[in-house]
Amino acid sequence: MKTDKVMEKLMPAVQKMQQNTYISALTGGMMGAMPVLMASAIFQLFYSFPITPWTEFLQNIGLYGLLTTVVNICSLTAVFIVLGIGRALGEKKGVDSFQSAIAALLCFLIITPLDEVVGDYGSVISINTSWLGAQGVFTAIIVAMVAPTLYAFCVNKNIVIKLPDSVPEFVSKSFASIPAALITVIPFVAVRGLFSMTSWGSFTGFVYSAVQTPLIGLGNSLPAHLIATAMCCLLWWCGVHGTMVVLGVMMAVWQAPMVENLMAYNAGQSIPYLLSFMTFFLIVQFTGGPGCLLGLHVDMALFAKSERYKTQGKLSLIPGIFNIIEPTVYGMPVVFNPILLIPFVGMPVLAYILYYVLASIGLIGVPVVSLSVMVIPAPIAGFLLGGGISLGIFLIGIMLLSCVVYLPFFKLLDAQALKEEQAMAAQKGE
C-alpha cells in the first residue's frame, strides 16, 4: 500500500519526463527496432540451443553458419536505433521523418571509426561492426538526438532548395533537403576530424573509453564486484553494452581467482575465493541477463493489463528465460526508462550481497566452472557451474525475488500504458 502511494507521487514527474520530445522520441525509436531484435533472439535460440547433436545437425546441413550470419546482421543494433530515433524525432519536429532518419544515420556513420587493412591486393577500408552494435548504441543515441534537431532547425528556417511546381513532388522533396543535410553533417565531420587527432581515435572510442575509466583500479573485493555490477547495469540502462565494458577492464583481475577456484575444485580441495569472474556472470548473466530481468519478463507475462505489455510479455518471456535481454532493453525499452532504473541496477546488487552472505556461511556453493553457452536457463546453469544443488536453488530464489522487486515498478508502467490505450480508444469512438 505504501509502495502504491509512493508510485502515485512519482507518476506526475515520470509522465512529464516521458512526454518530453527527446525522451518520447528515444522510446518510440527503440520500440521501432523491436522486430529486428526479436528476430535476432529467435534465431539465436534456434541455433544455440545447448544440445550438442542439435548444433552438429545444423552445422552438417549448413544452417548453423547461415543463422549465425543473420544474427550478426540483426545485432547491428546501433544502426536500427539511430534510424528509429531519427525518424521519431523528425516527426516530432514537424519535418520529413524519412529524411530526418537518413540524416541521423549519415552523421552516425561519419563519426564511426574505419579500419584500414593492407593486403596483397592493396588496402581495404572497413567498419568494425562492434561499433555498429551494442558498443555503439550510446553514440547512436547522442547522434540521433543532435542530427535531426539540426536538420529540423534548417528546414524550419527555410534553408531549402525550392523547385518549380512543375517538378514532381518526390524529386522536389529530395532536392529541398540537400542544404539542411549538408549543414547537419558539417559539425559531425568536425567532430570526426578533432577526435582523430586524439589518443581515442574517434568520438565513439572516446565515449567507450570514458565509461571504462571509472572501473580501472577495482580489485576482487566485494565492494569492487558491487561497483562493477552496478556500473554494468547502469551502462545497459544508458544503452551501452555494460557487460563488455566491465569485462574489458575487470577480466584481467577476475580471471586468476577463477582459475585457482577451478584447479581447487578439480583437485577436490576447498574453494579459495568466494568471488571471481564466474560470480559476476552468475548474477549478471544467469538470472535472466543484466538487471536480473527474468522477474520483469514474468511480471509482464502474468500481470500485464495493457495490450502493449501483454504483447511485450508474450514476446520477451521465452528469450528472457534463456538470458536474452535485447528485445526488452531496447524494445520495451528499459533504456533511459526512469521507472525501471532502481530495480534494474538495484536488484543485481542485492542478489550479489545475498550470494556473498550465503556463500560466506556455507549455505550455497561457489560457481567455479566456466560455461561457454550463455543461454542456459538460470536453475540449470546454477547446477552446472559447480556450486551444486544449493546454487541452483539460490538462483530460483533470486528469480522469485526479482519478480517481487520489479512488480510495483511494472504496475506503474502498465497503468500508464493502459491509461494511454483507453484514451486512444475513447478518441476513436468519438
C-alpha positions as CSV (number, residue, x, y, z in Angstrom):
1,M,0.0,0.0,0.0
2,K,2.8,2.4,0.9
3,T,4.6,1.5,-2.3
4,D,1.5,2.4,-4.3
5,K,1.3,5.8,-2.7
6,V,5.0,6.4,-3.4
7,M,4.4,5.4,-7.0
8,E,1.4,7.7,-7.3
9,K,3.5,10.7,-6.1
10,L,6.2,9.8,-8.6
11,M,3.8,9.4,-11.5
12,P,3.4,13.2,-12.4
13,A,7.2,13.6,-12.6
14,V,7.7,10.5,-14.6
15,Q,4.9,11.4,-17.1
16,K,6.4,14.9,-17.5
17,M,9.7,13.3,-18.3
18,Q,8.3,10.7,-20.7
19,Q,6.3,13.4,-22.5
20,N,9.5,15.3,-23.3
21,T,10.1,15.4,-27.0
22,Y,13.5,13.8,-26.9
23,I,12.6,11.1,-24.3
24,S,9.5,10.1,-26.2
25,A,11.4,10.0,-29.5
26,L,14.0,7.8,-27.9
27,T,11.4,5.4,-26.5
28,G,9.5,5.3,-29.8
29,G,12.6,4.9,-31.9
30,M,13.9,2.0,-29.8
31,M,10.5,0.3,-29.8
32,G,10.6,0.5,-33.6
33,A,13.7,-1.8,-33.6
34,M,11.7,-4.5,-31.8
35,P,11.0,-6.7,-34.9
36,V,14.7,-6.9,-35.6
37,L,15.6,-7.6,-32.0
38,M,13.0,-10.3,-31.7
39,A,14.1,-11.9,-34.9
40,S,17.7,-12.0,-33.6
41,A,16.6,-13.5,-30.3
42,I,14.5,-16.2,-32.1
43,F,17.3,-17.2,-34.5
44,Q,19.9,-17.1,-31.6
45,L,17.7,-19.5,-29.6
46,F,17.3,-21.8,-32.6
47,Y,20.9,-22.3,-33.4
48,S,22.5,-22.0,-29.9
49,F,20.2,-24.4,-28.0
50,P,22.7,-26.2,-25.7
51,I,22.2,-29.8,-27.1
52,T,25.3,-31.0,-29.0
53,P,23.5,-33.3,-31.5
54,W,21.2,-30.4,-32.5
55,T,24.1,-27.9,-33.1
56,E,26.0,-30.6,-35.0
57,F,23.0,-31.3,-37.2
58,L,22.6,-27.6,-38.0
59,Q,26.3,-27.5,-38.9
60,N,26.2,-30.5,-41.1
61,I,23.3,-29.1,-43.2
62,G,24.9,-25.7,-43.4
63,L,22.2,-23.9,-41.5
64,Y,24.3,-23.0,-38.4
65,G,26.6,-20.6,-40.2
66,L,23.7,-19.1,-42.1
67,L,21.8,-18.4,-38.9
68,T,24.9,-17.0,-37.2
69,T,25.3,-14.5,-40.1
70,V,21.7,-13.4,-39.8
71,V,22.0,-12.9,-36.1
72,N,25.2,-10.9,-36.6
73,I,23.4,-8.7,-39.0
74,C,20.4,-8.3,-36.7
75,S,22.9,-7.4,-33.9
76,L,23.8,-4.1,-35.6
77,T,21.6,-2.6,-33.0
78,A,23.0,0.9,-33.2
79,V,22.1,1.2,-36.9
80,F,18.5,0.3,-36.3
81,I,18.2,2.5,-33.2
82,V,19.7,5.6,-34.9
83,L,17.2,5.2,-37.8
84,G,14.3,4.7,-35.4
85,I,15.1,7.7,-33.1
86,G,15.9,9.9,-36.1
87,R,12.6,9.1,-37.7
88,A,10.6,9.6,-34.5
89,L,12.4,12.9,-33.6
90,G,11.8,14.1,-37.2
91,E,8.1,13.5,-36.8
92,K,8.0,15.4,-33.5
93,K,10.0,18.3,-35.1
94,G,7.5,18.5,-37.9
95,V,9.9,17.6,-40.8
96,D,10.1,14.7,-43.2
97,S,10.7,11.7,-40.9
98,F,12.5,9.7,-43.6
99,Q,14.9,12.4,-44.5
100,S,15.5,13.0,-40.8
101,A,16.3,9.4,-40.2
102,I,18.7,9.3,-43.2
103,A,20.5,12.4,-41.8
104,A,20.9,10.8,-38.4
105,L,22.3,7.6,-40.0
106,L,24.7,9.5,-42.2
107,C,26.0,11.5,-39.2
108,F,26.4,8.4,-37.2
109,L,28.4,6.6,-39.9
110,I,30.6,9.8,-40.4
111,I,31.8,9.6,-36.8
112,T,32.1,5.8,-36.7
113,P,35.8,4.6,-36.8
114,L,37.1,3.0,-40.0
115,D,39.8,0.3,-40.2
116,E,42.3,0.0,-43.0
117,V,43.7,-3.4,-43.7
118,V,46.6,-3.6,-46.1
119,G,46.9,-6.9,-48.1
120,D,48.4,-8.3,-51.2
121,Y,45.9,-6.6,-53.4
122,G,46.1,-3.2,-51.8
123,S,44.3,-1.6,-48.8
124,V,40.7,-2.3,-47.8
125,I,38.6,0.2,-45.8
126,S,36.1,-1.4,-43.4
127,I,33.9,-0.6,-40.4
128,N,34.3,-2.7,-37.3
129,T,30.8,-4.0,-36.8
130,S,31.2,-3.9,-33.0
131,W,30.8,-0.1,-33.3
132,L,27.5,-0.6,-35.1
133,G,26.2,-3.0,-32.5
134,A,25.8,-2.7,-28.7
135,Q,29.1,-0.9,-28.2
136,G,27.9,2.0,-30.5
137,V,24.3,2.4,-29.1
138,F,25.1,5.2,-26.7
139,T,26.9,7.1,-29.5
140,A,23.9,6.4,-31.8
141,I,21.5,7.9,-29.2
142,I,23.6,11.1,-29.0
143,V,23.8,11.4,-32.8
144,A,20.1,10.6,-33.2
145,M,19.2,13.4,-30.8
146,V,21.5,16.0,-32.3
147,A,21.4,15.4,-36.0
148,P,17.6,15.5,-36.5
149,T,17.5,18.7,-34.3
150,L,20.0,20.4,-36.6
151,Y,18.2,19.1,-39.7
152,A,14.8,20.3,-38.4
153,F,16.2,23.7,-37.5
154,C,17.5,24.2,-41.0
155,V,14.2,23.1,-42.6
156,N,12.1,25.2,-40.3
157,K,14.3,28.2,-41.1
158,N,13.5,27.6,-44.8
159,I,17.1,26.7,-45.6
160,V,16.0,24.5,-48.6
161,I,16.1,24.4,-52.3
162,K,12.8,25.4,-53.9
163,L,12.0,24.0,-57.3
164,P,9.1,25.0,-59.6
165,D,5.7,23.4,-59.0
166,S,6.0,21.6,-62.4
167,V,8.8,19.3,-60.9
168,P,7.4,16.0,-59.5
169,E,6.9,16.1,-55.7
170,F,9.3,13.2,-55.0
171,V,12.0,15.0,-56.9
172,S,11.4,18.4,-55.3
173,K,11.5,16.7,-51.8
174,S,14.8,15.1,-52.5
175,F,16.4,18.3,-53.6
176,A,14.8,20.5,-51.0
177,S,16.6,18.8,-48.1
178,I,20.1,19.0,-49.6
179,P,21.2,22.3,-47.8
180,A,19.8,21.1,-44.5
181,A,21.6,17.8,-44.8
182,L,24.9,19.5,-45.7
183,I,24.7,21.9,-42.7
184,T,23.7,19.0,-40.4
185,V,26.7,16.9,-41.5
186,I,29.3,19.7,-41.0
187,P,29.6,19.5,-37.2
188,F,30.0,15.7,-37.3
189,V,32.7,16.0,-39.9
190,A,34.5,18.4,-37.5
191,V,34.0,16.1,-34.5
192,R,35.5,13.2,-36.5
193,G,38.5,15.3,-37.5
194,L,39.1,16.6,-34.0
195,F,38.9,13.2,-32.3
196,S,41.1,11.6,-35.0
197,M,43.9,13.7,-33.6
198,T,43.5,12.4,-30.1
199,S,44.6,9.2,-28.4
200,W,40.9,8.0,-28.5
201,G,41.0,8.0,-32.3
202,S,37.3,8.7,-32.6
203,F,34.3,10.1,-30.8
204,T,32.9,6.5,-30.4
205,G,36.2,5.4,-28.9
206,F,36.1,8.4,-26.5
207,V,32.6,7.5,-25.3
208,Y,33.6,3.9,-24.8
209,S,36.8,4.7,-23.0
210,A,35.2,7.3,-20.8
211,V,32.8,4.7,-19.3
212,Q,35.6,2.2,-18.8
213,T,37.9,4.7,-16.9
214,P,35.9,4.6,-13.6
215,L,36.4,0.8,-13.4
216,I,40.2,0.9,-13.6
217,G,41.8,0.1,-10.3
218,L,39.0,-2.0,-8.9
219,G,40.0,-5.4,-7.5
220,N,38.4,-8.7,-6.4
221,S,36.8,-7.4,-3.2
222,L,33.0,-7.4,-2.6
223,P,32.9,-3.6,-3.0
224,A,34.7,-3.9,-6.3
225,H,32.2,-6.5,-7.5
226,L,29.2,-4.5,-6.4
227,I,30.5,-1.3,-8.1
228,A,31.3,-3.3,-11.3
229,T,27.8,-4.9,-11.2
230,A,26.0,-1.5,-10.7
231,M,28.2,0.1,-13.4
232,C,27.4,-2.8,-15.8
233,C,23.6,-2.4,-15.3
234,L,23.7,1.4,-15.3
235,L,25.5,1.3,-18.7
236,W,22.9,-1.1,-20.1
237,W,20.3,1.4,-18.9
238,C,22.1,4.1,-20.8
239,G,22.1,1.9,-23.9
240,V,25.7,0.7,-23.7
241,H,26.7,-3.0,-23.6
242,G,27.7,-2.8,-20.0
243,T,28.9,-6.4,-19.7
244,M,31.5,-5.9,-22.4
245,V,32.7,-2.7,-20.9
246,V,33.1,-4.2,-17.4
247,L,34.7,-7.4,-18.5
248,G,37.1,-5.4,-20.8
249,V,38.6,-3.9,-17.7
250,M,38.0,-6.5,-14.9
251,M,38.6,-9.8,-16.7
252,A,42.3,-9.5,-16.1
253,V,41.7,-9.1,-12.4
254,W,39.0,-11.7,-12.0
255,Q,40.4,-14.4,-14.2
256,A,43.2,-15.5,-11.9
257,P,40.8,-16.2,-8.9
258,M,38.6,-18.1,-11.4
259,V,41.4,-20.4,-12.5
260,E,42.5,-21.0,-8.9
261,N,39.0,-21.9,-7.9
262,L,38.7,-24.3,-10.8
263,M,42.0,-26.0,-10.0
264,A,41.0,-26.4,-6.4
265,Y,37.6,-27.8,-7.4
266,N,39.2,-30.4,-9.8
267,A,41.6,-31.4,-7.0
268,G,38.8,-31.9,-4.5
269,Q,40.1,-29.1,-2.3
270,S,38.2,-26.2,-0.7
271,I,37.5,-23.2,-2.9
272,P,39.9,-20.3,-2.1
273,Y,37.8,-17.4,-3.5
274,L,34.2,-16.6,-2.9
275,L,34.4,-14.0,-5.7
276,S,35.7,-14.3,-9.2
277,F,34.8,-13.8,-12.9
278,M,32.2,-16.6,-12.6
279,T,30.3,-15.0,-9.7
280,F,29.9,-11.9,-11.8
281,F,28.5,-14.0,-14.6
282,L,26.3,-15.9,-12.1
283,I,24.5,-12.7,-11.2
284,V,24.7,-10.7,-14.4
285,Q,24.1,-13.4,-16.9
286,F,22.3,-16.4,-15.4
287,T,19.5,-14.6,-13.6
288,G,17.8,-13.5,-16.8
289,G,20.6,-11.3,-18.0
290,P,21.8,-7.9,-16.7
291,G,19.3,-6.4,-14.3
292,C,18.0,-9.8,-13.3
293,L,15.4,-9.2,-15.9
294,L,13.6,-12.5,-15.7
295,G,11.4,-11.1,-12.9
296,L,10.2,-8.3,-15.2
297,H,9.5,-10.8,-18.0
298,V,7.4,-12.9,-15.7
299,D,5.6,-9.9,-14.3
300,M,4.7,-8.8,-17.8
301,A,3.5,-12.2,-18.9
302,L,1.4,-12.8,-15.8
303,F,0.2,-9.4,-14.6
304,A,0.0,-7.0,-17.6
305,K,-3.4,-5.3,-18.1
306,S,-2.4,-3.1,-21.1
307,E,-2.3,-4.6,-24.5
308,R,1.2,-3.2,-25.0
309,Y,2.8,-5.0,-22.2
310,K,0.7,-8.2,-22.7
311,T,2.2,-8.4,-26.1
312,Q,5.7,-7.5,-24.9
313,G,5.4,-10.2,-22.2
314,K,4.5,-12.9,-24.6
315,L,7.3,-11.9,-27.0
316,S,10.0,-11.5,-24.3
317,L,9.4,-14.3,-21.9
318,I,11.0,-17.2,-23.8
319,P,14.1,-15.2,-24.8
320,G,14.3,-13.9,-21.3
321,I,14.3,-17.5,-19.8
322,F,17.4,-18.0,-22.0
323,N,19.0,-14.8,-20.7
324,I,18.5,-12.8,-24.0
325,I,17.5,-9.3,-22.9
326,E,17.9,-7.1,-26.0
327,P,14.2,-7.3,-27.0
328,T,13.2,-5.9,-23.6
329,V,16.2,-3.5,-23.0
330,Y,15.9,-1.8,-26.4
331,G,12.3,-2.8,-27.4
332,M,10.3,-2.0,-24.2
333,P,12.6,-0.1,-23.7
334,V,14.4,-0.3,-20.4
335,V,17.0,2.2,-21.8
336,F,16.5,5.7,-20.1
337,N,13.3,4.5,-18.5
338,P,13.3,6.4,-15.2
339,I,10.8,4.0,-13.6
340,L,13.0,0.9,-14.2
341,L,16.3,2.4,-13.2
342,I,16.1,1.5,-9.5
343,P,15.2,-2.2,-9.9
344,F,17.4,-2.7,-12.9
345,V,20.5,-1.5,-11.1
346,G,19.5,-2.4,-7.6
347,M,18.3,-6.0,-8.0
348,P,21.6,-7.4,-9.2
349,V,23.5,-5.6,-6.4
350,L,21.0,-7.1,-3.9
351,A,21.5,-10.5,-5.4
352,Y,25.3,-10.2,-5.2
353,I,25.1,-9.3,-1.5
354,L,22.8,-12.2,-0.8
355,Y,25.1,-14.5,-2.6
356,Y,28.1,-13.3,-0.7
357,V,26.4,-13.7,2.7
358,L,25.1,-17.2,2.0
359,A,28.3,-18.4,0.4
360,S,30.3,-17.0,3.3
361,I,28.4,-19.1,5.9
362,G,28.5,-22.1,3.6
363,L,24.8,-22.4,2.8
364,I,25.4,-22.3,-1.0
365,G,28.2,-23.4,-3.2
366,V,30.6,-21.2,-5.2
367,P,30.5,-21.1,-9.0
368,V,33.8,-22.4,-10.4
369,V,33.0,-24.0,-13.8
370,S,33.2,-21.6,-16.8
371,L,30.2,-22.1,-19.1
372,S,30.7,-21.1,-22.7
373,V,26.9,-21.2,-23.5
374,M,25.3,-18.1,-22.2
375,V,21.7,-19.1,-23.0
376,I,21.4,-21.8,-20.3
377,P,18.4,-21.1,-18.1
378,A,19.3,-20.0,-14.5
379,P,18.4,-23.1,-12.4
380,I,20.2,-25.4,-14.9
381,A,23.2,-23.1,-15.0
382,G,23.4,-23.0,-11.2
383,F,23.7,-26.8,-11.1
384,L,26.3,-26.8,-14.0
385,L,28.5,-24.1,-12.5
386,G,29.9,-26.4,-9.9
387,G,28.1,-24.9,-7.0
388,G,25.8,-27.9,-6.5
389,I,22.1,-28.1,-5.9
390,S,22.3,-25.3,-3.4
391,L,23.4,-22.8,-6.0
392,G,20.6,-23.8,-8.4
393,I,18.1,-23.3,-5.6
394,F,19.7,-19.9,-4.8
395,L,19.1,-18.8,-8.5
396,I,15.5,-19.9,-8.3
397,G,15.1,-17.8,-5.2
398,I,16.7,-14.8,-6.9
399,M,14.3,-15.1,-9.8
400,L,11.3,-15.2,-7.5
401,L,12.7,-12.2,-5.6
402,S,13.2,-10.3,-8.8
403,C,9.5,-10.8,-9.7
404,V,8.6,-9.2,-6.3
405,V,11.1,-6.3,-6.7
406,Y,10.0,-5.5,-10.3
407,L,6.3,-5.8,-9.7
408,P,5.4,-2.4,-8.2
409,F,7.6,-0.6,-10.9
410,F,6.0,-2.6,-13.7
411,K,2.5,-2.0,-12.3
412,L,3.2,1.8,-12.6
413,L,4.3,1.4,-16.2
414,D,1.4,-0.9,-17.1
415,A,-1.2,1.5,-15.5
416,Q,0.3,4.4,-17.6
417,A,0.2,2.3,-20.8
418,L,-3.4,1.2,-20.0
419,K,-4.5,4.8,-19.4
420,E,-3.0,5.8,-22.8
421,E,-4.7,2.9,-24.6
422,Q,-8.1,3.8,-23.0
423,A,-7.6,7.5,-24.1
424,M,-6.9,6.4,-27.7
425,A,-9.9,4.1,-27.7
426,A,-12.1,6.9,-26.5
427,Q,-10.8,9.2,-29.2
428,K,-11.5,6.6,-31.9
429,G,-15.0,6.1,-30.5
430,E,-15.9,9.8,-30.8
